[in-house]
Amino acid sequence: MTTNSEDSTSVVLNCAIDPATTASAVRRRLTTALDDLGDDHRYDVLLVVTELVSNVLDHASGVGRLRVRWSPVPCTVFVEVDDTSPLQPVHGRSRLGGARGRGIVVVDGLSGRWGTRASADGGKTVFAAVGCGPPR
């Protein structure tokens, strides 16, 4: 796991996701990397990252990559998670049972936009842009 702080437009977190990855470890690193972000906005980003990383661990092979970038103007944090599964995220339903399936609903509610891109290896990238400007 690496963090960069060269400037506010650089990647602030770039790390592999594997079965040993824990959301709490990712959140700790990201909390430090986004220390200059307001508490409410940082919390929104942490929730989005937690949900997207959990989706890789729960629904894909458990292997992927997380990238988080921060752009100051307009203030936006971009989250991208790669995985090897061709299955698309499902809004409001989970393949793991009725008590699950709210992750993408959370991502949708906290992000200005989110979506997926197919990757050449047959997998996908799920992305979200979380605004950190004035209150919504």
TORKOLMAR-289688 format. One record per atom (N, C-alpha, C, O): residue in three letters; x, y, z. Coordinates in steps of 0.1 Angstrom, whole numbers, plus 5000, padded with zeros to 4 digits. Each point is the difference from the previous one (the first is absolute). Example, Ala and Ser with C-alpha at 12.3 -4.5 7.8 and 13.67 -1.06 7.14 Angstrom:
ALA513249435078 ALA499150125000 ALA500950125000 ALA501050005007 SER498650114986 SER500950115000 SER499250115008 SER500550115001 
END
This chain:
MET500849885000 MET499250125000 MET500950125000 MET500950015008 THR498850094983 THR500850125000 THR499150125001 THR498950004995 THR501650105011 THR499450135000 THR500950104994 THR501249995002 ASN498350114991 ASN500850114994 ASN499450135005 ASN498850015002 SER502150095000 SER499550135004 SER500850114993 SER500250105005 GLU500249874982 GLU500750104993 GLU499250134998 GLU500650115002 ASP498249884994 ASP499150114999 ASP498649955001 ASP499749885000 SER499350215000 SER498649965003 SER499449944987 SER498949955001 THR501850054988 THR499449934988 THR500649864998 THR499649934990 SER501350035018 SER500649874998 SER499149895006 SER499050025007 VAL501449864990 VAL499349885006 VAL500450005015 VAL501250015003 VAL497849995005 VAL500250005014 VAL500149865006 VAL500549985011 LEU498949924982 LEU500149865005 LEU500049914987 LEU499150024992 ASN501849895008 ASN500049904989 ASN500449875006 ASN501249985004 CYS497949924997 CYS500449885007 CYS499349884994 CYS498950014994 ALA501749885008 ALA499449874995 ALA498949965010 ALA500150035012 ILE498949904983 ILE499049945008 ILE500149854998 ILE500149954989 ASP500049985023 ASP500149854999 ASP499349955012 ASP499550085009 PRO500349794992 PRO499249945011 PRO500550045014 PRO499250005010 ALA502050054992 ALA500550045013 ALA499750155002 ALA500350045012 THR499250034979 THR499750145001 THR498950025010 THR499049934999 THR501150165010 THR498950045009 THR499650144997 THR500850094997 ALA497949935003 ALA499450144998 ALA500650095010 ALA500250124997 SER499949845016 SER500550095010 SER501450054997 SER500450115003 ALA500549804992 ALA501450044997 ALA500050104988 ALA500750105001 VAL498449884989 VAL499950104989 VAL499550135006 VAL500550104996 ARG498549905012 ARG499450125006 ARG501150085008 ARG500150124999 ARG500749815009 ARG501050075008 ARG501050074990 ARG500350115003 ARG500249824987 ARG500950064991 ARG499450124992 ARG500650114999 LEU498149874997 LEU499450114993 LEU499650125009 LEU500150114996 THR499649875017 THR499850105009 THR501250095001 THR499950135000 THR501349815001 THR501250085001 THR500350074986 THR500350125001 ALA499549824988 ALA500250054987 ALA499150124997 ALA500450094993 LEU498449915012 LEU499050114998 LEU499850085012 LEU498950065002 ASP502249965006 ASP499950085012 ASP499550144998 ASP499450065009 ASP500950004980 ASP499750144997 ASP498550024996 ASP499550114999 LEU499849784998 LEU498650004996 LEU499250025013 LEU500349945010 GLY498650134988 GLY499150015012 GLY499549875005 GLY499949904992 ASP499750095021 ASP499649885006 ASP498849934993 ASP500049884997 ASP499050205000 ASP498849954993 ASP500349944986 ASP499549894997 HIS501350184996 HIS500349964986 HIS500949875001 HIS499949914992 ARG501150095017 ARG500949895002 ARG499149875003 ARG500349894995 TYR498850135014 TYR499149895004 TYR499249954988 TYR499949874999 ASP499650214992 ASP499349964988 ASP501049914992 ASP499649904995 VAL501650155003 VAL501049934992 VAL500349865006 VAL500149904993 LEU500150105020 LEU500349875007 LEU498849904998 LEU500349894998 LEU498550165003 LEU498849914998 LEU500049944985 LEU499849884998 VAL500550214993 VAL500049954986 VAL501149904998 VAL499849904993 VAL501450135012 VAL501149914998 VAL499749875007 VAL500349894994 THR499250115018 THR499649885007 THR499149914992 THR500249884999 GLU498750184996 GLU499149934992 GLU500649944987 GLU499749884997 LEU501150194996 LEU500649954988 LEU501049905002 LEU500149904993 VAL500750115017 VAL501049905004 VAL499349875005 VAL500449894996 SER498650135012 SER499249895004 SER499449924989 SER499949885000 ASN499650194990 ASN499549934988 ASN501049914993 ASN499749894996 VAL501550165003 VAL501149924994 VAL500249875009 VAL500149894995 LEU500050135018 LEU500249895009 LEU498849905000 LEU500249885001 ASP498650174998 ASP498849925002 ASP499549944987 ASP499549884999 HIS500650194990 HIS499349964987 HIS501049974989 HIS499649934990 ALA501650115011 ALA501049974989 ALA500949895006 ALA499749945010 SER501550054984 SER500949905004 SER500750045013 SER500849925006 GLY499050204999 GLY500750045012 GLY501350074997 GLY500750045009 VAL499649974978 VAL501250064995 VAL499750124991 VAL499249994991 GLY501550125012 GLY499750124992 GLY501050115003 GLY501149975006 ARG498550154991 ARG500950125002 ARG499150125004 ARG499050024993 LEU501450065016 LEU499350125004 LEU500950124997 LEU501250005003 ARG498250104991 ARG500750124998 ARG499150125005 ARG498850004997 VAL501850095010 VAL499250125004 VAL500950124996 VAL501150015004 ARG498250084989 ARG500650134996 ARG499250125006 ARG498849985001 TRP501950135002 TRP499350115005 TRP500350124991 TRP501250044998 SER497850024997 SER500150124991 SER499450125008 SER498950005005 PRO501950114997 PRO499550115008 PRO499050094993 PRO499250065007 VAL500849954980 VAL499150094993 VAL499449934988 VAL500749974990 PRO498050015010 PRO499150015012 PRO500449895010 PRO500549894995 CYS499350135018 CYS500449905009 CYS499349874998 CYS498849995003 THR501949914993 THR499449864997 THR501049905004 THR501250014997 VAL498449885009 VAL500849885002 VAL499549894991 VAL498849975000 PHE502149984992 PHE499749894990 PHE500449875006 PHE501249995004 VAL497949914996 VAL500349875005 VAL499949904989 VAL498950014993 GLU502049915004 GLU500049894990 GLU500449875006 GLU501049995007 VAL498249914991 VAL500349875004 VAL499949904988 VAL499049994994 ASP502149945004 ASP500149904989 ASP499849875006 ASP500449975011 ASP498949944981 ASP499949865004 ASP499949914987 ASP499950064989 THR500249815013 THR500149914988 THR498649954997 THR499949914990 SER499050125017 SER498749954997 SER499350084989 SER500050125000 PRO499449814991 PRO499250074990 PRO498650045005 PRO499350084994 LEU500349875018 LEU498750035005 LEU499950155004 LEU500950055007 GLN498050024990 GLN499850145003 GLN499450015014 GLN499349915004 PRO501050205002 PRO499450035013 PRO498550014998 PRO499550054990 VAL499749915020 VAL498650004999 VAL499550105011 VAL500349995012 HIS498950114984 HIS499550105009 HIS498849945008 HIS498949974995 GLY501450015018 GLY498949965009 GLY499749865002 GLY499249965008 ARG501649954985 ARG499849855002 ARG501449945001 ARG501050054995 SER499149855013 SER501249935002 SER499949854996 SER499049945003 ARG502050014991 ARG500149854998 ARG500349935012 ARG500049875000 LEU500250205012 LEU500449935012 LEU498849995010 LEU500249965011 GLY498650094984 GLY498849985009 GLY499350135003 GLY500650114997 GLY498249885008 GLY499250125002 GLY500550105010 GLY499650124999 ALA501249855011 ALA500550095009 ALA501250094995 ALA500550085007 ARG499949894981 ARG501150074994 ARG499550084988 ARG498850004997 GLY502150074996 GLY499750064987 GLY499850155001 GLY499450064991 ARG501050005020 ARG499850155001 ARG501250084996 ARG500050125000 GLY501149814997 GLY501350074997 GLY499950104989 GLY500550115001 ILE499049844987 ILE499950094989 ILE499050115002 ILE500150114995 VAL498949865013 VAL499050115004 VAL500750115008 VAL499850124997 VAL501149845012 VAL500850095007 VAL501050084991 VAL500050135001 VAL500649804990 VAL500950074990 VAL499250104992 VAL500550114998 ASP498449854997 ASP499150084992 ASP499650135008 ASP500050114994 GLY499749875018 GLY499550115008 GLY501150105004 GLY499750125001 LEU501549845000 LEU501150085004 LEU500950064989 LEU500750095001 SER499149854987 SER500850044988 SER499250094991 SER498849994998 GLY502050114996 GLY499450084990 GLY499749924988 GLY499050024992 ARG501849885005 ARG499849904989 ARG500949885004 ARG501050005007 TRP498549894987 TRP500749875001 TRP499749914988 TRP499050034993 GLY501749875005 GLY499849914989 GLY501049904999 GLY500849985009 THR499349954979 THR500949904998 THR500650014986 THR499450064991 ARG501849895007 ARG500749994987 ARG500549864999 ARG500649945009 ALA499250004979 ALA500649864998 ALA501550024998 ALA500550104996 SER500249795009 SER501550004998 SER500349894990 SER499249914997 ALA502050104997 ALA500449914990 ALA500149855005 ALA499949914992 ASP500350075021 ASP500249875005 ASP498649935003 ASP500049895006 GLY498950184990 GLY498749945003 GLY499450045013 GLY498849975002 GLY501950115006 GLY499550055012 GLY499450144998 GLY499650034989 LYS500550055021 LYS499450135000 LYS500750105010 LYS500749955009 THR499050174989 THR500450115010 THR498650065004 THR499350044991 VAL500549975022 VAL498950075005 VAL500550135005 VAL501050005008 PHE498450114989 PHE500550135003 PHE498950095007 PHE498949974997 ALA501650125011 ALA499150095006 ALA500750145002 ALA501250005003 ALA498050114995 ALA500650135003 ALA499250065012 ALA498850024999 VAL501950015011 VAL499450055012 VAL500450155002 VAL501250035001 GLY497850064998 GLY500350145001 GLY500350045014 GLY499549945010 CYS501450154991 CYS500550055014 CYS499950155001 CYS500750065008 GLY498550004984 GLY499850145000 GLY499050045011 GLY499849935010 PRO499450184987 PRO499050045010 PRO499049895002 PRO499849924992 PRO499550095019 PRO499049895004 PRO499049994988 PRO499650094993 ARG500049785006 ARG499049974989 ARG498750055004 ARG499049984993 
END
